[in-house]
Amino acid sequence: MRILITNDDGINAPGLEVLHEIATALAGPEGEVWTVAPAFEQSGVGHCISYTHPTMIAQLGPRRFAAEGSPADCVLAGIHDVLEGAKPDLVLSGVNRGNNSGENVLYSGTIGGAMEAALQGIPAIALSQFMGRETDGLDDPFEAARVHGPALLRRLLDKGRWDEGDYRLFYNVNFPPTAAAGVKGTKVAAQGFRRYTSFSVEAQLSPTGRRFLWIKGGPQHGATLPGTDVTANVEGYISVTPLRADLTAHDVLADLEARLA
């Protein structure tokens, strides 16, 4: 199996090292793992592509490349330049430092990398490690992902649903904020919504008196609705969420057509 891996935390992020371990276990002794990751952190860029300026790419080692672009740029670079159009069998994105549950899905560059792979017709999985008080006290905060990742991904590849539609399925996996021994299992969960928090801005003045805005996040650990990803994670479960890039509100189509007729 040939696997392409990327992330949004950057080429030197510890989560990418964990993902390389997971990918190597999946690929097997005869397989290949190729890395194309952002040269610098790209958290929060979503599915951004560098459409208006070029992307510099550099080889750092065998099958290891850094690109000055987004995770989606890295996937495009990996498929169409590094691998010279020979599509990988699987694209993995992560392991993100922090959750990509709930509305974070919409902002996440980790998700953006997996989404671009799906749009390119390649099976893809995004992986993220929820952080919290327990993981902060661990020598390896990615322990849950490192230990449980390989077996879970094998199950997902063997038994999961993989289609070839225009907007094909891809998967979002979030490991709970706990040690590996504390993981209670796996739950298939819908994308949740944190009703109690949102992004905002905070103003600061620079030493020169110029006014700048910082994007500010909110609390992450309150439960969302039952059956959704954040709730599963804070209760100690790995969440697996099937996603598509199609943003159409299909449940509204017929009603809207009737209203506008």
C-alpha positions in Angstrom: 0.0 0.0 0.0 1.2 3.5 -0.9 0.1 6.1 1.7 0.5 9.9 1.5 0.5 11.7 4.8 0.1 15.4 5.6 -1.1 17.7 8.4 -1.8 21.3 9.3 0.6 21.6 12.3 3.7 21.6 10.1 6.4 19.3 9.0 8.1 19.2 12.4 5.0 18.6 14.5 5.1 15.6 16.9 1.6 14.5 15.7 3.0 14.0 12.2 5.6 11.6 13.6 2.8 9.7 15.3 0.9 9.6 11.9 4.0 8.3 10.2 4.1 5.4 12.7 0.4 4.6 12.1 0.8 4.8 8.3 3.9 2.6 8.4 2.0 0.0 10.4 -0.8 0.1 7.8 1.4 0.1 4.7 3.3 -3.0 5.8 6.9 -4.0 5.0 6.3 -3.9 1.3 4.4 -0.5 1.4 5.5 3.1 1.0 4.8 6.1 3.2 5.2 9.5 1.6 5.1 12.8 3.6 4.2 16.1 2.1 3.4 18.6 4.9 3.4 22.4 5.3 6.7 24.0 6.0 5.0 26.1 8.6 1.9 25.7 10.8 -1.4 26.0 8.8 -4.0 25.5 11.6 -7.4 27.0 10.8 -6.9 27.4 7.0 -9.7 24.9 6.2 -9.7 23.7 2.6 -7.7 26.7 1.4 -5.6 26.3 -1.7 -2.8 28.7 -2.8 -4.5 29.6 -6.1 -3.0 33.0 -6.6 0.6 32.4 -5.8 3.2 29.6 -6.3 4.1 27.0 -3.6 7.8 26.2 -3.0 8.5 22.6 -2.2 11.7 21.1 -0.8 12.8 17.5 -0.2 14.0 17.0 3.3 14.8 13.3 3.1 13.7 10.0 1.5 9.9 10.3 0.7 9.8 13.5 2.9 8.8 16.9 1.5 7.9 20.3 2.9 5.7 22.7 1.0 5.1 26.4 1.7 1.3 26.0 1.5 -1.8 24.6 3.0 -2.6 20.9 3.7 -4.8 20.9 0.6 -1.8 22.3 -1.4 0.4 19.5 0.1 -2.0 16.8 -1.1 -2.1 18.3 -4.6 1.7 18.6 -4.6 2.0 15.0 -3.3 -0.3 13.5 -6.0 0.6 15.6 -9.0 4.3 16.4 -8.4 6.0 14.2 -5.8 4.3 11.0 -6.9 4.1 12.2 -10.5 0.4 11.5 -10.9 0.6 7.9 -9.4 -2.2 8.3 -6.9 -1.7 6.9 -3.5 -4.0 4.2 -2.1 -4.8 6.3 0.9 -4.3 9.8 2.3 -4.0 10.4 6.0 -4.1 13.9 7.5 -3.0 14.6 11.1 -2.5 13.7 13.8 -3.7 17.1 14.8 -2.8 18.5 18.2 -6.3 19.4 19.4 -9.7 18.2 18.5 -11.4 18.6 15.1 -14.8 17.7 16.5 -18.0 19.8 16.2 -17.8 23.1 14.3 -14.0 22.8 14.3 -14.4 20.6 11.3 -15.3 23.7 9.2 -12.1 25.5 10.1 -9.6 22.7 10.2 -6.7 22.4 7.8 -6.4 18.8 8.8 -9.9 18.2 7.5 -9.1 20.3 4.4 -6.2 17.9 3.5 -8.4 14.9 3.7 -11.2 16.6 1.8 -8.9 17.5 -1.1 -7.8 13.9 -1.3 -11.5 12.8 -1.4 -12.1 15.3 -4.2 -9.2 13.8 -6.0 -10.8 10.4 -5.8 -8.6 8.9 -3.1 -9.7 7.3 0.2 -8.9 9.7 3.0 -9.0 9.9 6.8 -8.3 12.9 9.1 -7.0 12.1 12.6 -7.0 14.4 15.6 -6.0 14.1 19.3 -8.4 15.9 21.7 -6.3 17.6 24.4 -7.2 18.2 28.0 -6.0 17.9 31.6 -5.2 14.2 31.4 -3.2 14.4 28.2 -1.4 17.5 29.6 0.0 15.2 32.3 1.3 12.5 29.9 4.8 12.1 28.6 3.2 11.4 25.3 0.0 13.5 24.8 -0.7 11.6 21.6 -0.7 8.2 23.4 -4.3 7.4 22.6 -3.8 8.0 18.9 -0.5 6.2 18.8 -1.8 3.1 20.5 -5.3 2.8 19.1 -4.7 4.4 15.7 -3.4 1.4 13.7 -6.1 -1.1 14.7 -8.9 1.4 14.3 -7.8 2.4 10.8 -7.4 -1.2 9.7 -11.0 -1.8 10.8 -12.2 1.3 9.0 -10.4 0.4 5.8 -11.7 -3.2 5.9 -15.2 -2.7 7.1 -16.0 1.0 6.5 -18.1 2.3 3.7 -16.0 3.6 0.8 -17.8 4.9 -2.3 -16.7 6.4 -5.6 -19.3 9.2 -5.9 -18.6 12.7 -7.0 -18.4 13.9 -3.4 -17.1 10.7 -2.0 -17.0 9.8 1.7 -14.0 10.5 3.8 -13.6 10.1 7.6 -12.9 12.2 10.6 -11.4 10.4 13.6 -11.0 12.1 17.0 -9.2 10.4 19.8 -10.4 11.4 23.3 -8.4 13.5 25.8 -7.3 10.6 27.8 -4.4 8.1 28.2 -4.5 5.1 25.9 -5.7 2.8 28.8 -8.6 5.2 29.4 -10.1 4.9 25.9 -13.5 3.2 26.3 -14.1 2.2 22.7 -15.2 3.7 19.4 -18.4 5.4 18.5 -19.7 6.4 15.1 -21.0 9.9 15.7 -22.5 12.8 13.8 -20.7 16.2 13.7 -21.8 18.1 16.8 -22.2 21.8 17.5 -20.9 23.6 20.6 -23.8 25.9 21.4 -22.0 27.4 24.4 -18.9 28.8 22.7 -17.6 30.2 19.4 -14.6 32.0 17.9 -14.3 35.7 18.6 -11.6 38.4 18.4 -9.5 40.2 21.0 -7.9 43.5 20.3 -4.3 44.4 21.3 -2.1 47.4 20.7 1.5 46.8 19.4 4.5 48.7 21.0 4.1 51.2 18.1 0.5 51.9 19.0 -1.0 50.0 16.1 -4.2 48.0 16.7 -4.3 44.3 15.9 -6.9 41.6 16.4 -6.2 38.1 17.6 -8.7 35.3 16.7 -9.7 33.8 20.1 -11.2 30.4 20.6 -13.6 29.3 23.4 -14.0 26.3 25.7 -13.8 22.9 24.0 -14.9 20.3 26.6 -18.6 20.9 27.1 -20.7 18.1 25.7 -22.7 18.5 22.5 -25.9 16.7 21.7 -26.1 12.9 22.4 -24.7 10.9 19.5 -22.3 13.5 18.3 -18.6 13.7 18.2 -17.7 16.1 21.1 -19.9 14.2 23.5 -18.3 10.9 22.5 -14.8 12.3 22.9 -15.3 13.9 26.4 -16.9 10.7 27.5 -13.7 8.8 26.6 -14.6 7.4 23.2 -12.9 7.6 19.8 -15.3 9.2 17.4 -15.6 8.3 13.7 -17.6 10.6 11.6 -18.3 10.1 7.9 -18.1 13.3 5.9 -18.7 14.6 2.4 -17.7 17.9 0.8 -21.2 18.5 -0.5 -22.6 21.3 1.6 -26.1 21.2 0.1 -28.9 21.2 2.7 -30.7 18.3 1.0 -33.5 18.3 3.6 -34.6 21.8 2.5 -34.6 21.3 -1.3 -38.1 20.1 -1.8 -39.6 22.6 0.6 -37.7 25.5 -0.9 -38.8 24.6 -4.4 -42.4 24.5 -3.2 -42.1 27.9 -1.5 -40.6 29.5 -4.6 -42.9 28.0 -7.1 
